[in-house]
Amino acid sequence: ILTPALVEMAILPGATRTTSLRIENPGTDPITVDMSSTTPAELGGVAMGELLGTELSAEPWVEIVPPQFTIRPGSRQNVRVTSRVPKEGVKHPNYYGDLVLKGTYADGQSAGSTRSTVHLAYAAIASTVQGSIEQISLSEGDKPSQFFVQMRLTNVGDVHVDPSARIYLISAQGGQ
């Protein structure tokens, strides 16, 4: 178990920031854990105008210590996540990385993998929160007045968002 799922760090060019993650082994066998920082897959192959998604990667600036360790059954291990942001080249308000955890049992079998996202926020540059509804569909349910809405939202801004929506269906007579 890796917590938290989202690590947010306020950054400044040339500064170092540190926080901790906690890894728990609720199982009955020891697990060897390998951790690394990677560019989120969601940033690959996408662009917003001239900006390539990979330009928002925090991977080269993030270090995990220790990167490998063995955790006993029923125990916890803290790891340190450090961001070292260069003095030059900070052009965007938000950078992202995945902190990937892969576990292996003593016999070499996989114990699974999980990830946490690191968000490095540079407040001196304003973020652009912007989304575009690419597709929306409405279907009628089995019960009277039951409807299902499915929507695909594309993030065209430069900051991570967890979208939510409130949908009101209005009848031809104007009632909800």
C-alpha positions as CSV (number, residue, x, y, z in Angstrom):
1,I,0.0,0.0,0.0
2,L,1.5,3.3,-1.1
3,T,0.3,6.6,0.5
4,P,-0.4,9.3,-0.4
5,A,-1.7,8.7,-4.0
6,L,-0.9,12.4,-4.9
7,V,2.2,14.2,-3.7
8,E,2.0,17.9,-4.1
9,M,5.1,20.1,-3.7
10,A,5.5,23.9,-4.1
11,I,8.7,24.6,-6.0
12,L,11.0,27.4,-6.8
13,P,13.8,27.4,-9.5
14,G,17.0,26.3,-7.9
15,A,15.4,25.0,-4.7
16,T,15.2,21.5,-3.2
17,R,12.0,20.2,-1.6
18,T,11.5,17.0,0.3
19,T,8.5,15.0,1.5
20,S,7.8,11.4,2.5
21,L,5.8,8.5,1.2
22,R,4.7,5.5,3.3
23,I,4.7,1.9,2.0
24,E,2.9,-0.8,3.9
25,N,3.1,-4.6,3.5
26,P,-0.2,-6.0,4.8
27,G,0.8,-9.5,3.6
28,T,2.4,-12.5,5.2
29,D,5.6,-12.6,3.2
30,P,8.5,-10.1,2.9
31,I,8.6,-8.1,-0.3
32,T,11.5,-6.4,-2.1
33,V,10.4,-3.0,-3.3
34,D,11.9,-1.1,-6.3
35,M,10.8,2.5,-6.7
36,S,11.5,4.9,-9.6
37,S,10.4,8.2,-11.0
38,T,9.0,8.1,-14.5
39,T,7.2,10.5,-16.9
40,P,3.4,9.8,-16.7
41,A,2.2,7.8,-19.7
42,E,-0.6,10.4,-20.1
43,L,2.0,13.0,-21.1
44,G,3.4,10.9,-23.9
45,G,2.2,11.6,-27.4
46,V,0.0,14.6,-26.6
47,A,0.3,18.3,-27.3
48,M,-1.5,21.4,-26.5
49,G,-0.7,23.8,-29.3
50,E,3.1,24.0,-29.4
51,L,3.5,22.5,-25.9
52,L,4.4,18.8,-25.9
53,G,3.1,16.8,-22.9
54,T,6.5,15.5,-22.1
55,E,7.7,19.1,-21.4
56,L,5.6,18.9,-18.2
57,S,7.6,15.9,-16.9
58,A,9.0,16.2,-13.4
59,E,10.9,12.9,-13.8
60,P,14.5,14.3,-14.1
61,W,14.0,16.5,-11.0
62,V,12.6,13.8,-8.7
63,E,14.7,11.3,-6.6
64,I,13.4,8.6,-4.3
65,V,15.6,7.4,-1.3
66,P,15.9,4.5,-0.7
67,P,15.0,3.3,-4.3
68,Q,15.1,-0.3,-3.2
69,F,14.4,-2.0,0.1
70,T,12.8,-5.1,1.6
71,I,9.7,-4.7,3.8
72,R,8.8,-7.4,6.3
73,P,5.2,-8.7,6.6
74,G,2.9,-6.3,8.5
75,S,5.4,-3.5,8.6
76,R,5.9,0.0,7.1
77,Q,8.7,1.8,5.4
78,N,9.0,5.6,4.7
79,V,10.8,6.8,1.7
80,R,12.0,10.3,1.0
81,V,10.9,12.0,-2.2
82,T,13.1,15.0,-3.2
83,S,12.7,17.5,-6.0
84,R,15.7,19.3,-7.2
85,V,14.5,22.0,-9.6
86,P,17.1,23.7,-11.8
87,K,17.6,27.4,-11.6
88,E,17.0,27.8,-15.3
89,G,14.3,26.4,-17.6
90,V,11.2,26.4,-15.4
91,K,8.7,27.6,-18.0
92,H,5.5,26.1,-16.8
93,P,3.3,26.3,-13.7
94,N,2.9,22.6,-13.2
95,Y,5.1,19.5,-13.7
96,Y,4.2,15.9,-13.1
97,G,5.9,12.5,-12.4
98,D,4.8,9.0,-11.5
99,L,6.4,7.4,-8.5
100,V,6.3,3.7,-9.5
101,L,6.5,1.0,-6.9
102,K,7.1,-2.6,-8.0
103,G,7.1,-5.4,-5.5
104,T,8.8,-8.8,-5.8
105,Y,8.6,-11.9,-3.5
106,A,11.8,-13.7,-2.4
107,D,11.1,-16.4,-5.1
108,G,11.1,-13.7,-7.8
109,Q,7.4,-13.7,-8.3
110,S,5.7,-10.3,-8.8
111,A,3.9,-8.9,-5.7
112,G,2.3,-6.3,-7.9
113,S,2.9,-2.6,-8.7
114,T,1.3,0.7,-7.9
115,R,2.0,4.4,-8.4
116,S,1.7,7.7,-6.8
117,T,1.7,11.0,-8.8
118,V,4.0,13.9,-7.9
119,H,2.8,17.4,-8.8
120,L,5.4,20.1,-8.7
121,A,3.6,23.5,-8.7
122,Y,5.4,26.8,-9.5
123,A,3.1,29.5,-8.2
124,A,5.0,32.4,-10.0
125,I,3.3,31.3,-13.3
126,A,-0.5,31.2,-13.5
127,S,-2.1,27.8,-14.2
128,T,-4.7,27.5,-17.0
129,V,-7.7,25.4,-16.0
130,Q,-9.5,24.6,-19.2
131,G,-11.5,21.6,-20.4
132,S,-13.4,20.6,-23.5
133,I,-16.3,18.3,-23.7
134,E,-15.5,15.9,-26.5
135,Q,-18.5,13.6,-26.3
136,I,-21.7,13.4,-24.3
137,S,-24.4,10.8,-24.5
138,L,-27.7,10.3,-22.6
139,S,-29.5,7.0,-22.3
140,E,-32.7,6.1,-20.5
141,G,-32.6,3.7,-17.6
142,D,-34.9,0.8,-16.8
143,K,-36.9,2.8,-14.2
144,P,-39.1,5.8,-14.8
145,S,-37.2,9.1,-14.7
146,Q,-33.8,7.3,-14.6
147,F,-31.2,8.5,-17.1
148,F,-27.5,7.8,-17.5
149,V,-25.0,10.4,-18.8
150,Q,-21.6,9.6,-20.2
151,M,-19.2,12.3,-20.9
152,R,-15.6,12.5,-22.2
153,L,-13.7,15.6,-21.1
154,T,-10.3,16.5,-22.5
155,N,-8.0,18.6,-20.4
156,V,-6.7,21.4,-22.6
157,G,-5.2,23.4,-19.8
158,D,-1.8,23.0,-18.1
159,V,-2.9,21.6,-14.7
160,H,-4.2,18.3,-13.5
161,V,-8.0,18.4,-12.8
162,D,-10.4,15.9,-11.3
163,P,-13.5,16.8,-13.3
164,S,-17.0,16.6,-11.8
165,A,-20.3,17.6,-13.3
166,R,-23.9,18.3,-12.3
167,I,-26.4,17.5,-15.0
168,Y,-29.9,18.8,-15.1
169,L,-32.4,17.3,-17.6
170,I,-35.1,19.8,-18.5
171,S,-38.4,18.5,-20.1
172,A,-39.9,20.2,-23.1
173,Q,-42.3,21.8,-20.6
174,G,-39.4,23.4,-18.7
175,G,-39.5,21.1,-15.6
176,Q,-36.6,19.1,-14.2
